Amino acid sequence: MKIQKNSIARNLSELRRMNKFSQEEVAEKIGVSRQAVAKWEAGVSRS
């Protein structure tokens, strides 16, 4: 499961940067806090 979490975190971060979105912009688009996006990208959020 850890490999999958790291992959999701890496993909989210890479796709966000490729599309030139800030963490705050992503958060607003999906209805979560910026802190949640940061945790997802760091792979430290709880399920």
PyMOL Python script that loads the backbone (N, CA, C, O; Angstrom):
from pymol import cmd

cmd.read_pdbstr("""\
ATOM      1  N   MET A   1       0.817  -1.193   0.000  1.00  0.00           N
ATOM      2  CA  MET A   1       0.000   0.000   0.000  1.00  0.00           C
ATOM      3  C   MET A   1       0.861   1.258   0.000  1.00  0.00           C
ATOM      4  O   MET A   1       0.472   2.265  -0.592  1.00  0.00           O
ATOM      5  N   LYS A   2       2.013   1.224   0.645  1.00  0.00           N
ATOM      6  CA  LYS A   2       2.888   2.395   0.709  1.00  0.00           C
ATOM      7  C   LYS A   2       3.348   2.815  -0.688  1.00  0.00           C
ATOM      8  O   LYS A   2       3.436   4.009  -0.975  1.00  0.00           O
ATOM      9  N   ILE A   3       3.641   1.851  -1.555  1.00  0.00           N
ATOM     10  CA  ILE A   3       4.070   2.176  -2.912  1.00  0.00           C
ATOM     11  C   ILE A   3       2.967   2.921  -3.641  1.00  0.00           C
ATOM     12  O   ILE A   3       3.241   3.884  -4.358  1.00  0.00           O
ATOM     13  N   GLN A   4       1.726   2.491  -3.470  1.00  0.00           N
ATOM     14  CA  GLN A   4       0.603   3.156  -4.121  1.00  0.00           C
ATOM     15  C   GLN A   4       0.464   4.587  -3.607  1.00  0.00           C
ATOM     16  O   GLN A   4       0.252   5.502  -4.403  1.00  0.00           O
ATOM     17  N   LYS A   5       0.578   4.801  -2.303  1.00  0.00           N
ATOM     18  CA  LYS A   5       0.463   6.141  -1.739  1.00  0.00           C
ATOM     19  C   LYS A   5       1.551   7.050  -2.295  1.00  0.00           C
ATOM     20  O   LYS A   5       1.277   8.196  -2.651  1.00  0.00           O
ATOM     21  N   ASN A   6       2.767   6.557  -2.374  1.00  0.00           N
ATOM     22  CA  ASN A   6       3.860   7.371  -2.915  1.00  0.00           C
ATOM     23  C   ASN A   6       3.602   7.711  -4.379  1.00  0.00           C
ATOM     24  O   ASN A   6       3.905   8.818  -4.825  1.00  0.00           O
ATOM     25  N   SER A   7       3.048   6.770  -5.117  1.00  0.00           N
ATOM     26  CA  SER A   7       2.750   6.993  -6.519  1.00  0.00           C
ATOM     27  C   SER A   7       1.670   8.059  -6.678  1.00  0.00           C
ATOM     28  O   SER A   7       1.781   8.931  -7.540  1.00  0.00           O
ATOM     29  N   ILE A   8       0.634   7.994  -5.857  1.00  0.00           N
ATOM     30  CA  ILE A   8      -0.435   8.985  -5.914  1.00  0.00           C
ATOM     31  C   ILE A   8       0.116  10.359  -5.559  1.00  0.00           C
ATOM     32  O   ILE A   8      -0.173  11.341  -6.243  1.00  0.00           O
ATOM     33  N   ALA A   9       0.899  10.431  -4.507  1.00  0.00           N
ATOM     34  CA  ALA A   9       1.489  11.705  -4.084  1.00  0.00           C
ATOM     35  C   ALA A   9       2.355  12.294  -5.194  1.00  0.00           C
ATOM     36  O   ALA A   9       2.268  13.485  -5.490  1.00  0.00           O
ATOM     37  N   ARG A  10       3.175  11.468  -5.796  1.00  0.00           N
ATOM     38  CA  ARG A  10       4.067  11.927  -6.863  1.00  0.00           C
ATOM     39  C   ARG A  10       3.260  12.378  -8.083  1.00  0.00           C
ATOM     40  O   ARG A  10       3.558  13.412  -8.681  1.00  0.00           O
ATOM     41  N   ASN A  11       2.243  11.605  -8.448  1.00  0.00           N
ATOM     42  CA  ASN A  11       1.427  11.963  -9.610  1.00  0.00           C
ATOM     43  C   ASN A  11       0.671  13.262  -9.392  1.00  0.00           C
ATOM     44  O   ASN A  11       0.622  14.110 -10.283  1.00  0.00           O
ATOM     45  N   LEU A  12       0.080  13.424  -8.214  1.00  0.00           N
ATOM     46  CA  LEU A  12      -0.655  14.649  -7.919  1.00  0.00           C
ATOM     47  C   LEU A  12       0.261  15.860  -8.027  1.00  0.00           C
ATOM     48  O   LEU A  12      -0.083  16.855  -8.664  1.00  0.00           O
ATOM     49  N   SER A  13       1.411  15.769  -7.411  1.00  0.00           N
ATOM     50  CA  SER A  13       2.360  16.876  -7.423  1.00  0.00           C
ATOM     51  C   SER A  13       2.823  17.190  -8.848  1.00  0.00           C
ATOM     52  O   SER A  13       2.859  18.351  -9.256  1.00  0.00           O
ATOM     53  N   GLU A  14       3.169  16.162  -9.585  1.00  0.00           N
ATOM     54  CA  GLU A  14       3.671  16.364 -10.944  1.00  0.00           C
ATOM     55  C   GLU A  14       2.591  16.937 -11.857  1.00  0.00           C
ATOM     56  O   GLU A  14       2.858  17.859 -12.627  1.00  0.00           O
ATOM     57  N   LEU A  15       1.386  16.405 -11.780  1.00  0.00           N
ATOM     58  CA  LEU A  15       0.305  16.902 -12.633  1.00  0.00           C
ATOM     59  C   LEU A  15      -0.074  18.337 -12.277  1.00  0.00           C
ATOM     60  O   LEU A  15      -0.369  19.146 -13.157  1.00  0.00           O
ATOM     61  N   ARG A  16      -0.065  18.643 -10.984  1.00  0.00           N
ATOM     62  CA  ARG A  16      -0.383  20.003 -10.555  1.00  0.00           C
ATOM     63  C   ARG A  16       0.645  20.987 -11.127  1.00  0.00           C
ATOM     64  O   ARG A  16       0.278  22.041 -11.645  1.00  0.00           O
ATOM     65  N   ARG A  17       1.899  20.646 -11.032  1.00  0.00           N
ATOM     66  CA  ARG A  17       2.953  21.526 -11.551  1.00  0.00           C
ATOM     67  C   ARG A  17       2.926  21.640 -13.069  1.00  0.00           C
ATOM     68  O   ARG A  17       3.130  22.722 -13.618  1.00  0.00           O
ATOM     69  N   MET A  18       2.674  20.521 -13.749  1.00  0.00           N
ATOM     70  CA  MET A  18       2.597  20.544 -15.209  1.00  0.00           C
ATOM     71  C   MET A  18       1.485  21.477 -15.698  1.00  0.00           C
ATOM     72  O   MET A  18       1.613  22.119 -16.741  1.00  0.00           O
ATOM     73  N   ASN A  19       0.398  21.542 -14.931  1.00  0.00           N
ATOM     74  CA  ASN A  19      -0.739  22.380 -15.303  1.00  0.00           C
ATOM     75  C   ASN A  19      -0.681  23.768 -14.673  1.00  0.00           C
ATOM     76  O   ASN A  19      -1.605  24.571 -14.803  1.00  0.00           O
ATOM     77  N   LYS A  20       0.436  24.027 -13.985  1.00  0.00           N
ATOM     78  CA  LYS A  20       0.697  25.340 -13.385  1.00  0.00           C
ATOM     79  C   LYS A  20      -0.397  25.780 -12.420  1.00  0.00           C
ATOM     80  O   LYS A  20      -0.815  26.938 -12.413  1.00  0.00           O
ATOM     81  N   PHE A  21      -0.857  24.813 -11.593  1.00  0.00           N
ATOM     82  CA  PHE A  21      -1.813  25.113 -10.539  1.00  0.00           C
ATOM     83  C   PHE A  21      -1.078  25.189  -9.217  1.00  0.00           C
ATOM     84  O   PHE A  21      -0.133  24.438  -8.975  1.00  0.00           O
ATOM     85  N   SER A  22      -1.513  26.094  -8.371  1.00  0.00           N
ATOM     86  CA  SER A  22      -0.996  26.114  -7.007  1.00  0.00           C
ATOM     87  C   SER A  22      -1.774  25.073  -6.203  1.00  0.00           C
ATOM     88  O   SER A  22      -2.821  24.589  -6.636  1.00  0.00           O
ATOM     89  N   GLN A  23      -1.251  24.742  -5.042  1.00  0.00           N
ATOM     90  CA  GLN A  23      -1.979  23.828  -4.166  1.00  0.00           C
ATOM     91  C   GLN A  23      -3.334  24.430  -3.803  1.00  0.00           C
ATOM     92  O   GLN A  23      -4.330  23.713  -3.701  1.00  0.00           O
ATOM     93  N   GLU A  24      -3.367  25.726  -3.612  1.00  0.00           N
ATOM     94  CA  GLU A  24      -4.626  26.389  -3.263  1.00  0.00           C
ATOM     95  C   GLU A  24      -5.643  26.294  -4.391  1.00  0.00           C
ATOM     96  O   GLU A  24      -6.830  26.090  -4.138  1.00  0.00           O
ATOM     97  N   GLU A  25      -5.191  26.440  -5.630  1.00  0.00           N
ATOM     98  CA  GLU A  25      -6.112  26.330  -6.770  1.00  0.00           C
ATOM     99  C   GLU A  25      -6.693  24.924  -6.877  1.00  0.00           C
ATOM    100  O   GLU A  25      -7.887  24.760  -7.126  1.00  0.00           O
ATOM    101  N   VAL A  26      -5.861  23.924  -6.693  1.00  0.00           N
ATOM    102  CA  VAL A  26      -6.345  22.537  -6.726  1.00  0.00           C
ATOM    103  C   VAL A  26      -7.355  22.321  -5.610  1.00  0.00           C
ATOM    104  O   VAL A  26      -8.411  21.725  -5.825  1.00  0.00           O
ATOM    105  N   ALA A  27      -7.032  22.800  -4.433  1.00  0.00           N
ATOM    106  CA  ALA A  27      -7.917  22.642  -3.280  1.00  0.00           C
ATOM    107  C   ALA A  27      -9.281  23.280  -3.543  1.00  0.00           C
ATOM    108  O   ALA A  27     -10.315  22.679  -3.252  1.00  0.00           O
ATOM    109  N   GLU A  28      -9.283  24.482  -4.087  1.00  0.00           N
ATOM    110  CA  GLU A  28     -10.543  25.171  -4.379  1.00  0.00           C
ATOM    111  C   GLU A  28     -11.366  24.408  -5.407  1.00  0.00           C
ATOM    112  O   GLU A  28     -12.586  24.311  -5.276  1.00  0.00           O
ATOM    113  N   LYS A  29     -10.713  23.870  -6.421  1.00  0.00           N
ATOM    114  CA  LYS A  29     -11.420  23.146  -7.482  1.00  0.00           C
ATOM    115  C   LYS A  29     -12.091  21.871  -6.978  1.00  0.00           C
ATOM    116  O   LYS A  29     -13.142  21.481  -7.487  1.00  0.00           O
ATOM    117  N   ILE A  30     -11.489  21.217  -5.977  1.00  0.00           N
ATOM    118  CA  ILE A  30     -12.056  19.955  -5.504  1.00  0.00           C
ATOM    119  C   ILE A  30     -12.712  20.058  -4.135  1.00  0.00           C
ATOM    120  O   ILE A  30     -13.210  19.065  -3.605  1.00  0.00           O
ATOM    121  N   GLY A  31     -12.713  21.256  -3.565  1.00  0.00           N
ATOM    122  CA  GLY A  31     -13.444  21.490  -2.323  1.00  0.00           C
ATOM    123  C   GLY A  31     -12.789  20.973  -1.057  1.00  0.00           C
ATOM    124  O   GLY A  31     -13.466  20.480  -0.154  1.00  0.00           O
ATOM    125  N   VAL A  32     -11.469  21.088  -0.993  1.00  0.00           N
ATOM    126  CA  VAL A  32     -10.733  20.708   0.220  1.00  0.00           C
ATOM    127  C   VAL A  32      -9.801  21.853   0.597  1.00  0.00           C
ATOM    128  O   VAL A  32      -9.693  22.838  -0.133  1.00  0.00           O
ATOM    129  N   SER A  33      -9.133  21.722   1.732  1.00  0.00           N
ATOM    130  CA  SER A  33      -8.193  22.760   2.148  1.00  0.00           C
ATOM    131  C   SER A  33      -6.853  22.607   1.426  1.00  0.00           C
ATOM    132  O   SER A  33      -6.510  21.533   0.931  1.00  0.00           O
ATOM    133  N   ARG A  34      -6.109  23.714   1.382  1.00  0.00           N
ATOM    134  CA  ARG A  34      -4.774  23.665   0.792  1.00  0.00           C
ATOM    135  C   ARG A  34      -3.891  22.714   1.574  1.00  0.00           C
ATOM    136  O   ARG A  34      -3.047  22.020   1.007  1.00  0.00           O
ATOM    137  N   GLN A  35      -4.095  22.688   2.888  1.00  0.00           N
ATOM    138  CA  GLN A  35      -3.310  21.803   3.740  1.00  0.00           C
ATOM    139  C   GLN A  35      -3.537  20.336   3.378  1.00  0.00           C
ATOM    140  O   GLN A  35      -2.609  19.529   3.434  1.00  0.00           O
ATOM    141  N   ALA A  36      -4.774  19.992   3.005  1.00  0.00           N
ATOM    142  CA  ALA A  36      -5.071  18.615   2.594  1.00  0.00           C
ATOM    143  C   ALA A  36      -4.275  18.247   1.348  1.00  0.00           C
ATOM    144  O   ALA A  36      -3.703  17.160   1.269  1.00  0.00           O
ATOM    145  N   VAL A  37      -4.240  19.149   0.383  1.00  0.00           N
ATOM    146  CA  VAL A  37      -3.486  18.898  -0.852  1.00  0.00           C
ATOM    147  C   VAL A  37      -2.007  18.733  -0.528  1.00  0.00           C
ATOM    148  O   VAL A  37      -1.352  17.837  -1.060  1.00  0.00           O
ATOM    149  N   ALA A  38      -1.480  19.586   0.336  1.00  0.00           N
ATOM    150  CA  ALA A  38      -0.068  19.492   0.720  1.00  0.00           C
ATOM    151  C   ALA A  38       0.226  18.146   1.371  1.00  0.00           C
ATOM    152  O   ALA A  38       1.253  17.530   1.086  1.00  0.00           O
ATOM    153  N   LYS A  39      -0.661  17.689   2.237  1.00  0.00           N
ATOM    154  CA  LYS A  39      -0.467  16.391   2.901  1.00  0.00           C
ATOM    155  C   LYS A  39      -0.540  15.249   1.896  1.00  0.00           C
ATOM    156  O   LYS A  39       0.241  14.301   1.969  1.00  0.00           O
ATOM    157  N   TRP A  40      -1.483  15.340   0.954  1.00  0.00           N
ATOM    158  CA  TRP A  40      -1.577  14.292  -0.067  1.00  0.00           C
ATOM    159  C   TRP A  40      -0.292  14.222  -0.876  1.00  0.00           C
ATOM    160  O   TRP A  40       0.216  13.135  -1.151  1.00  0.00           O
ATOM    161  N   GLU A  41       0.228  15.371  -1.254  1.00  0.00           N
ATOM    162  CA  GLU A  41       1.459  15.390  -2.049  1.00  0.00           C
ATOM    163  C   GLU A  41       2.656  14.857  -1.244  1.00  0.00           C
ATOM    164  O   GLU A  41       3.576  14.257  -1.802  1.00  0.00           O
ATOM    165  N   ALA A  42       2.625  15.083   0.048  1.00  0.00           N
ATOM    166  CA  ALA A  42       3.706  14.593   0.902  1.00  0.00           C
ATOM    167  C   ALA A  42       3.501  13.122   1.271  1.00  0.00           C
ATOM    168  O   ALA A  42       4.401  12.475   1.806  1.00  0.00           O
ATOM    169  N   GLY A  43       2.317  12.608   0.983  1.00  0.00           N
ATOM    170  CA  GLY A  43       2.022  11.201   1.282  1.00  0.00           C
ATOM    171  C   GLY A  43       1.818  10.947   2.760  1.00  0.00           C
ATOM    172  O   GLY A  43       2.069   9.839   3.233  1.00  0.00           O
ATOM    173  N   VAL A  44       1.363  11.960   3.510  1.00  0.00           N
ATOM    174  CA  VAL A  44       1.216  11.790   4.944  1.00  0.00           C
ATOM    175  C   VAL A  44      -0.214  11.876   5.445  1.00  0.00           C
ATOM    176  O   VAL A  44      -0.435  11.835   6.655  1.00  0.00           O
ATOM    177  N   SER A  45      -1.195  11.993   4.556  1.00  0.00           N
ATOM    178  CA  SER A  45      -2.578  12.093   5.024  1.00  0.00           C
ATOM    179  C   SER A  45      -3.104  10.734   5.460  1.00  0.00           C
ATOM    180  O   SER A  45      -2.628   9.688   5.019  1.00  0.00           O
ATOM    181  N   ARG A  46      -4.084  10.778   6.326  1.00  0.00           N
ATOM    182  CA  ARG A  46      -4.718   9.550   6.807  1.00  0.00           C
ATOM    183  C   ARG A  46      -5.894   9.218   5.926  1.00  0.00           C
ATOM    184  O   ARG A  46      -6.550  10.108   5.385  1.00  0.00           O
ATOM    185  N   SER A  47      -6.162   7.926   5.780  1.00  0.00           N
ATOM    186  CA  SER A  47      -7.312   7.470   4.972  1.00  0.00           C
ATOM    187  C   SER A  47      -8.547   7.415   5.816  1.00  0.00           C
ATOM    188  O   SER A  47      -9.616   7.056   5.324  1.00  0.00           O
TER     189      SER A  47
END
""", "prot")
cmd.dss("prot")
cmd.show_as("cartoon", "prot")
cmd.util.cbc("prot")
cmd.orient("prot")
